[in-house]
């Protein structure tokens, strides 16, 4: 966890504000006991989080695709090539949505604006260090060269973020009492 107490406070305010603005149907599904608070959320978003990111074409069509996402200091970040269609969309239209959905027991959706991150800038040194710590052991030292030669990272400046979680259903093949209770 890289979040400071101030990060957690800002994140909790965002989560509360987003929930208050949610529609009736969303609040019927995401009941108070199915929400995650800031601390619980950051505890679940450790390491790489495969996100589905939506951008908008010039004629208004949404386009989604998977990206390696990272939750850092209370925000989602993701990377891509400077030449990718996704980055072309975001340069022209920075509105972006992303969802982390590892299974039916957890969902985090964020809507906001994309802003590029200069990994060489001192203000992003902690984020760069986290990326290197996670990815160099997986992909080798050439991964650092990869990010230095044109990979672009984006921070989603969240305007809304909704969480949903359920306790996982017990696996009847592991717990015979579950089968007996059905």
N, C-alpha and C positions, 0 to 999 in steps of 0.2 A: 504494500500500500504506500503510495507516494503523496497522498493527500494530507494537507495541513489542517489544523482545526478551522481556519478561515475557509479553506476549500470545502470542507464538509458542511459548514454553515451555509455557504452560497448554494451548494448542491441541494441541501435540504429545502432551502427557500424556493429553488427552481422546481423541485419535485412537488412541493405543496402548492405553489402557484399553478403549475401545470394540471394537477389533479382538480383544483378548484375550477379551472377553465374547461375541463373535459365535459363532453356531452353526456346526456342521460344514459345512453347505451354503454358508453365506456365505463361510467361509474357503476352500472349494474354488474358489469363483468369484473372490473377492478374494484372490488369492495375494499374497505379499509384494511381488513386483515390480509388481503392479497397484495397490498402495496409493500414495497421495500423502502426503508428509510435510507438516508445517505450512507451511514456506516455499513449497514447490511449490503447495500448495493456495491460499494467498493470492495467488500470482501468477496463478492461473486465475480467481479470483473478483473481478475488477475491474469496477467500474461496476454497472449494474443486472443482476441475475440473476433471470430469470423462474423463480419457485418454484411448485411445486404444494404447497399447504398443506392439511393434514388437521386438522379439528376434530371434536368429538364432540357429537351431539345429546343431548337429555335422556334419550332412550330407548336410548342407546348406539350409534347408527348413525354410522359415519364419513362425513364430508362433505368432499370436496376441491374446491379451486378455485385458479386461478392468481392470483398476486400479484407485484408488483414487489418483489423482494428485494434487499438490500444486505448484503454481508459487510463488517463493520467491527469492528476491534479483536478479531477472533477469534470473532465471533458473527454469526448471521444476524438481520436486522431486516426487517420488512415493514410496510406501512401499509394502512389501510383507513378507511372511514367509521365514526364512532362508532355509527351506526345499522345497520351491516351485520350480517347473520346471523352471519358469522364472529366478529365482535367480541362479539356476544351470547353465543355459545357459549363464547368464551375467558374472558369475565367470570365465567361460572358454572363452567366446567370448563377450567382453564388448560393441560391436557395438549395438546400440539401436536406434529405431525410435519411435516417439509417435505423436499422433494427438488428438487434442481437437476439437471436432465437435459437438457442442450443437444443431446445426440446419444448414440449408442451408445458413444462413446469416453470419456465422462466422466459420473460420477454422484457426487453428494454427498447423503447422507441424514442428517438430524438429527432427534433425538427429545428432547423436553424439556418445559419449562414456559414459557408466555408471560407476559411482564410488560410492562406499558405503559410507554412512554417519554414523559416530558414534554419536548417539544422546546424549551420556554422555560426549562427549568432549566439552570443553569450547567454541571452535570455532563454534559449532553448537547450542549453548544455545538459540539464538534468534529463530532459526528454531523450536527447541523443544518446546519453549514457545508458538509459534504460533500454533503448532499442539495441544498442551494441551488446549489452549484457545478455539480452535474451537471444539475439539472432546470430552473433558470431559463433557461439558454441554449436548452433544447429547447422549453419551454412558455411562456416569457415571465415578466415580473415578477409576473403574477397568480398564478403557482404558489406564491409565498411567501404570498400572501393565502390561498390554498387551504389550505395546511398550518396557517396561524394560525387558520382558522375552523372547525376541528373534525376535521381529519385526525388519526387516531390511529396512532402507530407502536408496534410491539411488538418486543421483543427476545426471541429464543428462548434461554433459559438451557439450554444443551445438557447432557443427561445421557448421550447417546450420539451419535457422529457417525462415519459410515463413508464412505470414499472409494473410488472405483474409476476406473481410467483405463487405456486402451489407446492405443498409438500409432495414429494414424489409418491406415486402409488406403490404400495408394496408389491413385490414380484411373487406371484403365487407359486412359482416353481422353487422359490427359496424358502418361503414361509408357508408350510402346510395349513396353518390355522387360518390364513386368508382364504384358502379354498373352502375350508369348512364353514367359514362365516358367510359365504356367498349363497 
